[in-house]
């Protein structure tokens, strides 16, 4: 039954990625064309942002599939780490897009152009529908995977940005405030930067094998020490194997008279407790108090 559930989730997310990529790519082409035709930097900026969402969806789908590939003699963990690398690449690409928008905004300050507000509002309104529809596809799984969460947040941010473009387009149409188009493009930059910085920081920490977000080492140590039979724990290391799976190694100090059977039972108890803190791959080494253990060991 577990296998069937996993297969269903895989198929569902795969369809969500494909559908999201197709409708967002079509919209990018339409929005960019409209931005060029109507001289709207806000539409061109939003099209660039949407294009990065298409790229992030494609990369996330690839990473999601690679994570399912079985391990081999060359990659003993399989390709689980690819999900983290994709998140990092995605955030870097978004920073590049920010730089491009800022450059064009700087040019517009020196060479202002007139824009038409009504077409801008109409095109951006379509974007709201598309982004909300795409984001809904990933709503259920957004808290289970960093890449899925990244896709969801990007799409929701796009919907909010599109709403802002609709409003600015309306103000331009009724009051002829052309500089609002430039202001809106700069607001888009701030929105992209805010969502991208969090994704970049989280993915960089995981890439460098830092402690995954949501895991407190002191709490983990405290929970292990509470288990009957454990004297102490040290040389504890926690890192992310992927955006959804965490691993840990640790030395567990036990009494010298602990039998092998008791050690096996103790190991299962510790691993069970670790599952409650989102650590599902633990390698434990038992040692007694009178054994020498190098404190400089990494």
Secondary structure, 3 states (H helix, E strand, C coil): CHHHHHHHHHHHHHHHHHHHHHHHHHHHHHHHHHHHHCCCHHHHHHHHHHHHHHHHHHHHHHHHHHCCCCCCCCCCCCCCCHHHHHHHHHHHHHHHHHHHHHHHHHHHHHCCCCCCHHHHHHHHHHHHHHHHHHHHHCCCCCCCCHHHHHHHHHHHHHHHHHHHHHHHHHHHHHHCCCHHHHHHHHHHHHHHHHHHHHHHHHHHHHHCCCCCCCCCHHHHHHHHHHCCCCCEEEEEEEEECCCCCEEEEEEEEECCCCCHHHHHHHHHHHHHHHHCCCCCEEEEEEEECCCCCCCCCC
